[in-house]
Amino acid sequence: MPNKPNLEICLVDDDVMCLNLYKQLLKQLGYSNIELFDNGQDCLDNMEKVHPDVIFLDYNMEGLNGMEVLTKIKQFDKDIIVLFISGHENLETAINAMKQGAVDYLSKASLGPEKMREVMERVENMVPVRAGTKKTKSFFQKLFS
C-alpha cells in the first residue's frame, strides 16, 4: 500500500455506524490519524489538540448542526478542508455549505470504497503544504495568548 500523507482526519457524525464505516474505508486507503466525534461540539472542543487537516462533517446532527460547526471550524482555521456528508441530498444545502467553505457535499448512500478513494485523491491535492508538520504555536504566540 502506498504511503499516504500524514493527514489528521476527523469524522463527525451522530451515527456511530457511519463513523466506523468511514474510519474503515479510510484505513483501507492507508490513513491512520483518524479521530471520531459523535457530535459537533466534541469536535470543536478538540480542535486545538487534534488540529485536523480534513474533516468529514455530517450535516444533520443533534445539538449544533453541521453548518454551525462548519462556521466555527473556519473561524478556528480557514485552511481545514471540510467535506459535508448527508443522508439527504439537498441542492440548496449543498450550495450554502460550499459558500461557507465546505469543499464538497457527499451523499452517505454514495460513500463506498471507490467514492472515498476518489474523494481522498482530490483532498490530497488540496491539502496545504503544512500537512505532516506539527501545527504548534510559536513561542511568541504562546507567550501572548
Secondary structure, DSSP 8 states (H G I E B T S, - for coil): --------EEEE-S-HHHHHHHHHHHHHTT---EEEESSHHHHHHTHHHH--SEEEEESS-SSS-HHHHHHHHHHH-TTSEEEEEESS--HHHHHHHHHTT-SEEEEGGG-SHHHHHHHHHHHHHHS-TTTTS-----HHHHHT-
